[in-house]
């Protein structure tokens, strides 16, 4: 038994498709409730009952149209689309839970820090201190054009701006002291103005006067999530992130990533335990290995032959139906593309000795087995210091989460690897205490 405890975060979308492009076609995939608040209330209750640290919504501001030069394939094959704004969904989930952390993906490239700070502070207040911010720099021209830009800026410039946006948000969140709101009826003082100050943040890319028009929140600032895998992205995570989402292909890749990231934290005066590294897993669970394998084979049969290449085209910022090598991909990307997705494909290509075109069309690996064997794998990664826990990504929604929470979580709890009760009142406290 280990003194450490795993952390668990659910990857969600406001739609039926996450990173498995065929799962929406499964007979048990819920498709008729995408616009029904009950869908989001239900998954929040399932995750909280299993004592997950948090969930977060991945988000894209638009319809991916890289593959084939239009959005036809993404619409026809049910690509990973955000049908609803997660900021509308998260308050619904907050109302039916008390402990589950709630994460929103917000872009430092496209959004102003005052708006980000105000929105997340509002949600942190209303949820009692459970908000997380998945900080993204955005990586597609389509999103930039939806916000009136000609295209996405170069990666280094995006990260330069991100540094300023996060610093400005922090200044805004600190613009009220504790105890500013006194609500003294007899004394006639509602808010003590000596405890509120202007922010006056000014950088190269953003400026904001402040202060926010709301008191300090339970967490002061939301928990910072990040998924950058480039050299610059890892430095950004080492400085700011409290949760890092990654997609290594093997445990060795996971160990290398985690070791590198935590070594970088020292130059920012941070201890390794200040940031939790969580690789992503999708699971297929069966009562026996043969049942799990049969379920896996059926699930994989639902993937259109071109669907994985379509998803990877959106993630990697280039039409992968038209490129034959990593070198050609990089030449065509321009400023687009997510390095973590590229790394995963190149890791698969190397590990399996397959061609680039085969690697980009290969569906992501799934963890297939019994509850015990899946717990074995998670324990192996965790005890080898490849990670601090896991991002659990859905295949068939909500069935996969229901099975994982009902079957795998109790096995991890029996082994002393995962909490039985929440330890803190806020998300940050639960991350710190396990």
C-alpha positions as CSV (number, residue, x, y, z in Angstrom):
1,X,0.0,0.0,0.0
2,X,1.2,3.5,-0.8
3,X,0.7,6.7,1.1
4,X,0.1,8.5,-2.2
5,X,-3.4,8.5,-3.6
6,X,-4.4,8.7,-7.3
7,X,-6.2,11.7,-8.7
8,X,-9.0,11.2,-11.2
9,X,-10.4,13.7,-13.6
10,X,-13.0,13.1,-16.3
11,X,-12.6,14.5,-19.9
12,X,-16.0,15.6,-21.2
13,X,-17.5,17.1,-24.3
14,X,-20.9,18.8,-24.8
15,X,-21.6,16.2,-27.4
16,X,-21.4,12.4,-28.0
17,X,-17.9,12.2,-29.3
18,X,-14.6,12.6,-27.4
19,X,-11.5,10.9,-28.7
20,X,-13.1,7.7,-30.0
21,X,-14.6,8.6,-33.3
22,X,-17.0,5.6,-33.5
23,X,-18.4,5.4,-30.0
24,X,-21.4,7.6,-30.8
25,X,-22.7,4.9,-33.1
26,X,-22.9,2.3,-30.3
27,X,-26.5,1.3,-29.4
28,X,-25.9,2.4,-25.8
29,X,-24.5,5.8,-26.6
30,X,-27.0,8.5,-25.5
31,X,-27.8,10.8,-28.4
32,X,-31.2,12.2,-27.6
33,X,-30.3,14.2,-24.5
34,X,-27.4,16.4,-25.7
35,X,-29.5,19.5,-25.1
36,X,-31.2,18.2,-21.9
37,X,-29.8,19.5,-18.6
38,X,-30.4,16.0,-17.1
39,X,-27.5,14.6,-19.2
40,X,-25.1,16.9,-17.4
41,X,-26.6,16.5,-14.0
42,X,-26.4,12.7,-14.3
43,X,-22.7,12.5,-15.2
44,X,-21.8,15.0,-12.4
45,X,-23.6,12.7,-9.9
46,X,-21.9,9.6,-11.2
47,X,-18.4,11.2,-11.0
48,X,-19.0,12.7,-7.5
49,X,-20.4,9.4,-6.2
50,X,-17.1,7.8,-7.3
51,X,-15.1,10.6,-5.6
52,X,-13.4,11.9,-8.8
53,X,-11.4,15.0,-8.2
54,X,-12.9,16.8,-11.1
55,X,-14.2,16.9,-14.6
56,X,-13.4,19.3,-17.3
57,X,-14.9,20.2,-20.7
58,X,-12.6,20.2,-23.7
59,X,-13.7,22.9,-26.0
60,X,-13.2,24.3,-29.5
61,X,-14.6,27.6,-30.8
62,X,-16.0,26.4,-34.1
63,X,-16.3,23.5,-36.5
64,X,-13.0,21.8,-37.6
65,X,-12.7,22.2,-41.4
66,X,-9.1,21.1,-42.0
67,X,-9.7,17.6,-43.2
68,X,-10.7,17.8,-46.9
69,X,-10.8,21.6,-46.7
70,X,-14.3,21.7,-45.3
71,X,-16.4,20.6,-42.3
72,X,-18.4,18.0,-44.2
73,X,-16.5,14.9,-42.8
74,X,-16.6,16.3,-39.2
75,X,-20.4,16.7,-39.4
76,X,-21.2,13.5,-41.2
77,X,-19.0,11.3,-39.1
78,X,-19.9,12.9,-35.7
79,X,-16.5,14.5,-35.0
80,X,-15.5,15.9,-31.6
81,X,-17.7,19.0,-31.6
82,X,-18.7,21.3,-28.7
83,X,-22.5,21.7,-29.3
84,X,-23.0,23.7,-26.1
85,X,-20.9,26.3,-24.4
86,X,-19.4,24.5,-21.3
87,X,-19.8,27.7,-19.2
88,X,-23.6,27.2,-19.5
89,X,-23.4,23.5,-18.6
90,X,-21.1,23.8,-15.6
91,X,-23.5,25.7,-13.3
92,X,-26.1,23.0,-13.9
93,X,-23.6,20.4,-12.7
94,X,-22.6,22.5,-9.7
95,X,-26.1,22.6,-8.5
96,X,-26.4,18.8,-8.1
97,X,-22.9,18.3,-6.5
98,X,-21.0,19.5,-3.5
99,X,-17.4,18.3,-4.0
100,X,-16.7,17.6,-7.7
101,X,-14.3,20.0,-9.3
102,X,-15.5,21.7,-12.5
103,X,-13.2,22.7,-15.3
104,X,-13.7,25.0,-18.2
105,X,-11.4,25.4,-21.2
106,X,-10.7,29.0,-21.9
107,X,-8.3,30.4,-24.5
108,X,-5.6,33.0,-23.6
109,X,-5.2,33.7,-27.3
110,X,-8.8,34.6,-28.0
111,X,-10.3,35.9,-24.7
112,X,-9.5,39.0,-22.6
113,X,-8.2,38.5,-19.0
114,X,-10.9,40.6,-17.4
115,X,-13.6,38.4,-19.0
116,X,-11.8,35.2,-18.0
117,X,-11.2,36.4,-14.5
118,X,-14.7,37.6,-13.9
119,X,-16.3,34.4,-15.4
120,X,-14.2,32.0,-13.4
121,X,-14.5,33.9,-10.2
122,X,-18.3,34.0,-10.5
123,X,-18.3,30.2,-11.0
124,X,-15.9,29.6,-8.1
125,X,-18.1,31.7,-5.8
126,X,-21.3,29.9,-6.9
127,X,-19.7,26.4,-6.7
128,X,-18.0,27.0,-3.3
129,X,-14.5,26.8,-4.6
130,X,-14.5,24.0,-7.2
131,X,-13.5,25.7,-10.4
132,X,-10.5,24.7,-12.6
133,X,-9.3,26.6,-15.7
134,X,-7.9,24.5,-18.5
135,X,-5.5,27.1,-20.0
136,X,-5.2,26.8,-23.7
137,X,-3.4,29.0,-26.2
138,X,-5.6,27.7,-29.2
139,X,-3.9,26.1,-32.2
140,X,-6.2,26.5,-35.2
141,X,-6.8,29.2,-37.8
142,X,-10.6,28.4,-37.7
143,X,-10.9,29.6,-34.1
144,X,-8.8,32.7,-34.8
145,X,-11.0,33.6,-37.8
146,X,-14.1,33.2,-35.7
147,X,-12.7,35.9,-33.4
148,X,-11.9,38.3,-36.3
149,X,-8.2,37.4,-36.8
150,X,-6.5,36.4,-40.0
151,X,-5.0,33.3,-38.5
152,X,-3.5,31.9,-35.3
153,X,-0.2,33.5,-34.1
154,X,3.1,31.6,-33.8
155,X,3.4,29.4,-30.8
156,X,6.0,31.5,-29.0
157,X,3.9,34.6,-29.4
158,X,0.8,32.7,-28.1
159,X,2.7,31.6,-25.0
160,X,4.1,35.1,-24.5
161,X,0.5,36.4,-24.5
162,X,-0.6,33.5,-22.2
163,X,1.9,34.5,-19.6
164,X,0.5,38.0,-19.5
165,X,-3.1,36.8,-19.5
166,X,-2.5,34.5,-16.5
167,X,-0.6,37.2,-14.7
168,X,-3.3,39.7,-15.3
169,X,-6.0,37.3,-14.1
170,X,-4.1,36.6,-11.0
171,X,-3.8,40.4,-10.3
172,X,-7.6,40.8,-10.8
173,X,-8.3,37.9,-8.4
174,X,-6.1,39.5,-5.8
175,X,-7.8,42.9,-6.2
176,X,-10.0,42.3,-3.1
177,X,-8.6,41.3,0.3
178,X,-10.2,38.8,2.6
179,X,-13.0,40.2,4.6
180,X,-13.7,43.2,2.3
181,X,-17.5,42.4,2.2
182,X,-18.5,43.2,5.8
183,X,-22.3,43.8,5.2
184,X,-22.5,45.9,8.4
185,X,-26.1,47.1,8.6
186,X,-25.7,49.0,11.8
187,X,-22.4,50.7,10.8
188,X,-23.7,51.4,7.3
189,X,-20.8,49.8,5.6
190,X,-21.4,47.1,3.0
191,X,-17.9,46.8,1.6
192,X,-14.7,48.1,3.2
193,X,-13.2,50.2,0.3
194,X,-9.7,50.1,2.0
195,X,-9.6,46.4,1.1
196,X,-10.3,46.8,-2.7
197,X,-7.7,48.2,-5.1
198,X,-7.1,48.9,-8.8
199,X,-5.2,46.2,-10.6
200,X,-3.5,48.4,-13.3
201,X,-1.9,45.5,-15.1
202,X,-0.2,46.5,-18.3
203,X,1.8,44.1,-20.6
204,X,2.8,44.0,-24.2
205,X,-0.3,42.1,-25.2
206,X,-3.0,42.9,-22.6
207,X,-3.9,45.5,-20.1
208,X,-6.7,45.8,-17.6
209,X,-7.4,48.4,-14.9
210,X,-9.6,46.3,-12.6
211,X,-10.6,45.7,-9.9
212,X,-13.2,42.9,-10.3
213,X,-16.6,43.8,-9.0
214,X,-16.8,40.8,-6.7
215,X,-15.1,39.6,-3.5
216,X,-12.3,37.1,-3.3
217,X,-13.4,33.6,-4.0
218,X,-13.0,30.5,-1.8
219,X,-9.9,29.4,-3.9
220,X,-8.8,33.0,-4.7
221,X,-8.0,31.6,-8.2
222,X,-9.2,28.5,-9.9
223,X,-7.0,25.4,-10.2
224,X,-4.8,25.8,-13.3
225,X,-4.9,22.9,-15.8
226,X,-2.7,22.8,-18.9
227,X,-1.8,20.3,-21.7
228,X,1.1,21.8,-23.5
229,X,3.8,19.3,-24.6
230,X,6.1,21.5,-26.6
231,X,9.3,22.8,-24.9
232,X,7.7,26.2,-24.4
233,X,4.4,24.5,-23.2
234,X,6.2,22.5,-20.6
235,X,7.9,25.6,-19.2
236,X,4.6,27.3,-19.0
237,X,3.1,24.3,-17.2
238,X,6.1,24.1,-14.9
239,X,5.5,27.8,-13.9
240,X,1.7,27.8,-13.6
241,X,0.0,24.4,-13.8
242,X,-1.5,22.4,-10.9
243,X,-2.8,19.7,-13.2
244,X,-1.2,18.6,-16.5
245,X,-3.1,16.5,-19.0
246,X,-0.9,14.4,-21.4
247,X,-1.3,11.6,-23.8
248,X,1.9,9.4,-23.7
249,X,1.7,6.2,-25.8
250,X,3.6,4.0,-23.3
251,X,4.5,4.0,-19.6
252,X,8.1,4.8,-20.6
253,X,6.9,7.9,-22.5
254,X,4.8,8.8,-19.4
255,X,7.8,8.5,-17.1
256,X,9.9,10.6,-19.5
257,X,7.3,13.3,-19.7
258,X,6.6,13.5,-15.9
259,X,10.3,13.4,-15.0
260,X,11.1,16.3,-17.4
261,X,8.1,18.4,-16.3
262,X,8.8,18.1,-12.6
263,X,12.5,18.8,-13.1
264,X,11.5,22.1,-14.8
265,X,9.4,23.2,-11.9
266,X,12.5,23.8,-9.7
267,X,13.6,26.9,-11.7
268,X,10.2,28.5,-10.8
269,X,10.6,27.7,-7.1
270,X,7.9,25.0,-7.1
271,X,8.0,21.6,-5.6
272,X,7.3,18.5,-7.7
273,X,4.1,17.7,-5.7
274,X,2.7,21.1,-6.6
275,X,1.7,19.9,-10.1
276,X,-0.2,16.6,-10.7
277,X,0.5,14.9,-14.1
278,X,-2.4,12.9,-15.4
279,X,-2.2,10.8,-18.6
280,X,-5.4,10.0,-20.5
281,X,-6.9,6.6,-20.7
282,X,-10.1,5.2,-22.4
283,X,-11.3,1.9,-21.0
284,X,-13.3,-1.1,-22.2
285,X,-14.4,-3.2,-19.2
286,X,-15.7,-6.8,-19.2
287,X,-16.5,-9.4,-16.6
288,X,-13.8,-11.6,-18.2
289,X,-11.0,-10.7,-20.5
290,X,-12.7,-12.4,-23.4
291,X,-15.9,-10.4,-22.8
292,X,-13.9,-7.2,-22.7
293,X,-12.1,-8.2,-25.9
294,X,-15.4,-8.9,-27.6
295,X,-16.7,-5.5,-26.5
296,X,-13.5,-3.8,-27.7
297,X,-13.7,-5.4,-31.2
298,X,-17.3,-4.4,-31.6
299,X,-16.5,-0.8,-30.5
300,X,-13.6,-0.6,-33.0
301,X,-15.8,-1.9,-35.8
302,X,-17.9,1.3,-35.5
303,X,-15.0,3.5,-36.6
304,X,-15.3,4.8,-40.1
305,X,-11.9,4.1,-41.9
306,X,-11.2,7.8,-42.3
307,X,-12.6,9.0,-39.0
308,X,-9.4,8.8,-36.9
309,X,-7.4,10.6,-39.6
310,X,-10.1,13.3,-39.6
311,X,-9.8,13.8,-35.8
312,X,-6.0,13.9,-36.0
313,X,-6.2,16.4,-38.9
314,X,-8.0,18.8,-36.5
315,X,-5.6,18.2,-33.7
316,X,-2.4,18.4,-35.7
317,X,-3.5,21.4,-37.9
318,X,-3.0,19.8,-41.3
319,X,-5.0,17.7,-43.7
320,X,-3.5,14.3,-43.0
321,X,-5.1,12.8,-46.1
322,X,-2.6,14.8,-48.1
323,X,0.7,14.3,-46.3
324,X,3.0,11.3,-46.2
325,X,5.6,12.0,-43.6
326,X,6.2,14.0,-40.4
327,X,8.5,16.4,-42.3
328,X,5.7,17.1,-44.8
329,X,3.2,17.6,-42.0
330,X,5.5,20.2,-40.3
331,X,6.0,22.0,-43.6
332,X,2.3,22.4,-44.1
333,X,1.2,23.2,-40.6
334,X,2.2,26.8,-40.4
335,X,1.3,28.0,-36.8
336,X,-1.3,25.3,-36.3
337,X,-1.2,22.0,-34.4
338,X,-1.1,20.6,-30.9
339,X,2.4,19.2,-30.1
340,X,1.0,16.6,-27.7
341,X,-1.1,15.0,-30.4
342,X,1.8,15.0,-32.8
343,X,4.1,13.4,-30.2
344,X,1.6,10.6,-29.5
345,X,1.3,9.7,-33.2
346,X,5.1,9.8,-33.6
347,X,5.5,7.6,-30.5
348,X,3.0,5.0,-32.1
349,X,4.9,5.2,-35.4
350,X,8.2,4.4,-33.7
351,X,7.0,1.8,-31.2
352,X,5.1,-0.2,-33.8
353,X,7.4,0.4,-36.7
354,X,4.6,1.6,-39.0
355,X,4.4,4.3,-41.6
356,X,3.2,7.8,-40.8
357,X,0.0,7.4,-42.8
358,X,-0.8,4.3,-40.9
359,X,0.0,5.9,-37.5
360,X,-2.3,8.9,-38.1
361,X,-5.2,6.6,-39.1
362,X,-4.7,4.2,-36.1
363,X,-7.3,4.7,-33.4
364,X,-6.0,5.6,-30.0
365,X,-5.1,2.7,-27.7
366,X,-7.8,1.6,-25.2
367,X,-7.3,-0.1,-21.9
368,X,-9.2,-3.4,-22.3
369,X,-9.8,-5.9,-19.5
370,X,-11.5,-6.8,-16.3
371,X,-11.8,-4.3,-13.4
372,X,-8.9,-6.1,-11.7
373,X,-6.6,-6.0,-14.8
374,X,-7.4,-2.4,-15.5
375,X,-6.6,-1.5,-11.9
376,X,-3.4,-3.4,-12.3
377,X,-2.3,-1.2,-15.2
378,X,-3.3,2.0,-13.5
379,X,-1.4,0.9,-10.3
380,X,1.7,0.0,-12.4
381,X,1.8,3.5,-14.0
382,X,1.1,5.2,-10.7
383,X,3.7,3.3,-8.5
384,X,6.3,3.7,-11.3
385,X,6.0,7.5,-10.9
386,X,4.8,7.8,-14.5
387,X,1.9,9.9,-13.2
388,X,0.0,11.2,-10.3
389,X,-3.4,9.9,-11.5
390,X,-5.4,9.8,-14.7
391,X,-7.7,11.6,-17.0
392,X,-10.5,9.2,-17.9
393,X,-11.8,9.9,-21.4
394,X,-15.1,8.4,-22.5
395,X,-15.9,6.0,-25.3
396,X,-19.6,5.3,-25.0
397,X,-21.2,8.0,-23.0
398,X,-22.3,7.7,-20.2
399,X,-21.9,3.9,-20.0
400,X,-18.1,3.9,-19.9
401,X,-18.0,6.3,-16.9
402,X,-20.8,4.3,-15.1
403,X,-18.8,1.1,-15.5
404,X,-15.5,2.6,-14.5
405,X,-17.0,4.2,-11.4
406,X,-18.9,1.1,-10.4
407,X,-16.3,-1.5,-11.1
408,X,-12.7,-0.1,-11.3
409,X,-12.9,2.6,-8.6
410,X,-13.9,0.2,-5.8
411,X,-11.0,-2.0,-6.8
412,X,-8.6,0.9,-6.6
413,X,-10.1,1.9,-3.2
414,X,-9.7,-1.7,-1.9
415,X,-6.0,-1.4,-2.8
416,X,-5.6,1.8,-0.9
417,X,-4.8,3.7,-4.1
418,X,-7.8,6.0,-4.3
419,X,-9.9,8.0,-1.8
420,X,-13.1,6.8,-0.2
421,X,-14.2,10.3,0.8
422,X,-13.3,13.8,-0.1
423,X,-10.7,15.4,2.2
424,X,-11.3,19.0,1.5
425,X,-13.9,21.6,0.8
426,X,-12.3,23.0,-2.4
427,X,-10.8,21.4,-5.5
428,X,-7.4,22.6,-4.6
429,X,-7.6,21.1,-1.1
430,X,-8.6,17.8,-2.5
431,X,-5.7,17.8,-4.9
432,X,-3.3,18.6,-2.1
433,X,-4.7,16.0,0.3
434,X,-5.5,13.2,-2.0
